[in-house]
Amino acid sequence: MKSGLAALAIAMCELKEEGTDLNGRIRFLATVGEEIGRIGSKQLVKEGYADDIDGLIIAEPSSSIIAYTHKGSMNFTVTAKGKSAHSSMPAEGINAINHIADFVLHFNEAMD
């Protein structure tokens, strides 16, 4: 996001330097903690910084296209257990990586 924030800051500077007449107020707001908990945006809303916002430009990369929405993110932990075995007797073991691979395949199918 550093490049996205830098691009937005430069755009605002150029608008100011060119004396661009805007229909409304432009505001630069940056947040923290958006991946987990949205603590930054919650604080901006709580303290009134977003009260007069009619629209947003979020410089989050989205497949190199301009998008009007974003899919967001989901965070979770997956744990797989296995059983170690000697390489001469692999049938006695359980490979935890196979369980993770199965999970990823099933998860991707559910998301389609």
N, C-alpha and C positions, 0 to 999 in steps of 0.2 A: 504493500500500500504506500510505501514511501514515494514511489514514482507518481502514483495517482494524486497524492496530496500535493506534491511539488507541482504537478501540472495544473491543479486547481488554483494553487497560490499564484502561479505565474499568470494564469488567465485573469484572475482578479486584479493583479497589478496592471496588466495591459488594459483592462477595461477602465481603470482609474486614470492611467496615463493618457489614454485617448479621449477622456471626458465623455465616455459613452453614456447616453441618456437611457436610463433603465426605467421600466414601468414597475416600480416597487423597490424593495430593499434586497440587496444581496448580502449574504452572511456566510462567512467561512467558519464551519464548526468541524472539529476533529474529535474523534472518540477513542476510547481504549476499551479493551475487554470485550470486543464484539463477538469473538468466537465462543466465549463462555460467559453467560450471565448478563451481557449487554450493560455492564455497570456504567460505562461512559455515556451512552445515550440516555439511560435512565436518569442520570444526574443532570444532563442538559435539559431534559423535559421537566424534572422536578424543580429546577431553579429558574424556569421560565425562558430559557434561551430559544426554545423552539415554538413559543406561543404564536409568533406571527409568520411562521413558515407556511408558504402555499405549495412549495415543491422542493424536491431535493435532487442534487446531482451527487451520486456516489461513485467514486472512481475505482470501484472494485473491478478487477479484470473479469470479463465474461466472454470468453471465446473470441476475442478480438472484434466484437460487434457492439453496437450501441443497443442496449436493452432497456425496456421500461420496467422490468421486474427482475428479481434475482431469486434463485432457488433456495438461498440460505445455506445453513450448515447444520449438521447433526454430529454430536460427539458422543461416543460410547466406548466402552471397553469390552473386548471379547477375550475370554480365557479358554484355552484348550489344554487339556491334560493328556499326557501320553505315558508310556511305560518304556523305560530304557531296556535295551537288550544288547548283547554282544553282536558284533557284525557277522559272526559266523552263524548266528541263530536269529535272523531278523524277524522271523515269524513269531517269536516269543515277545516281541515288543509292539508298542503302539506308537505310531508317528503322529505327534500332536500337529505337525504342519499339515497333514492330510485333513484333519478336522477343521483347521482354519481355512484351507482351500475349499472344502465343502461349504463352509459357512459363507465365504465370499461369493461362490457361485449361486447359492440359494438367495442371498441378500440381493445380488444384482438382478436375478430373475424377478424378485418381488418388487424391485424399484422400476422395472420396465412397464 
